[in-house]
Amino acid sequence: MFDRAAPSSDSVLLVVSIDTEEDNWNRNRRNVTVENIGELRRLAVVFDRLGVRPTYFTAYQVAMDPRAADVVRDVCDGGRGEIAAHLHPWNTPPLKETYVPRHSMLKNLPRELQLAKIQRLTETLEGAFDLTPRAFRAGRYGFGSDTVRALLRCGYRVDSSVTPFLNLQAFDGGPNFVGAPIVPYRLAPDSDVRQPAADGALLEIPLSLGFNRSPFSLWDPVRRLLEGAPFRWFHLAGVAHRTGLLKRIGLSPELASVDEMLTVSRRLLQEGVPYLHVSWHSPTLKPGLSPYTATAADVERLYASVEAYVEGLARITSVKFATVSEAASLLAQSLLSPTARQVATC
């Protein structure tokens, strides 16, 4: 039995986002297929029953395929969900960069090429769905300060690429998000994406990650200590995770059990986070496409986990569902200074 995790009587926002992308789990420019997108119709039925209003971060290859685009349009019809932008640099034109692993991280591309790719993706989404996307997520979370500048030039006002507590530098030169806030914050061009900018025009809605113990300010340094030398040689971080002494948990049915997701949700709420952000990838909805669902039984377990998590969360706290952009609008008010907040509500 879970106790109520947040002392406030206000509802906690539950944001669900899907990286809506091609079947090819490993980066690819040729033989790209999008068969998994058809599975979104079944998922939408589950979302409708639960009351979830998801955000579909949609990749270029999906928007370019008429049948796949029809599915995304249908599952969002009538305001049931939000269509947002998801950029895989390795197969989003213009393809001017060398095809090497480091360039799979958008942040590692030249500033002008980042801008050109975001412009092309945005134009493609506008043409496919007759809307202008306002929320963005970088593929592989490859988000950097030059990306902020490009997004603002293309009219974006919300990003959701930051994964707190994770350092991805060892993965093809990815970003280091250690030290990033776990709550929404503003970003400005040419600044460290982990550092809030009071007057930044781009609002970051981070994904939900945390630990099975609080306060995070204590256990995050402990985790990093265990991951560093000399403790790394003895695999102590892994031992701590397996024994339950200290687990870093991402709020995703791909990565965590229902109990783990409810535990980290409770901890995040205790840390004062006003929303919970669950995410996974569309290829996981079709057996054999992602490492998380090798079989049809694995897919069924994922569906069962999503339902059990939503139902379990409702027993912890009152829940209000929102898309990423809706959550940004609701949460941005809390980032205003007291004076600006008073003016905004007059």
Secondary structure, DSSP 8 states (H G I E B T S, - for coil): ------SS-S-EEEEEEEEE--S-SS--SSS---GGGGGHHHHHHHHHHHT---EEEE-HHHHHSHHHHHHHHHHTGGGTSEEEEEE-GGGSS---S---GGGGSGGGS-HHHHHHHHHHHHHHHHHHHSS---EEEEGGG---HHHHHHHHHTT--EE----TT-B-TTTTT--B-TT--SS-EEE-TTS-TTS--TT-SEEE----EEESSS-HHHHHHHHHHHHSTTGGGGTHHHHHHHHTSS-EEES-TTTS-HHHHHHHHHHHHHTT-SEEEEEEEGGGGSTTSSTT-SSHHHHHHHHHHHHHHHHHHHHHS-EEEE-HHHHHHHHHGGGS-HHHHHHHT-
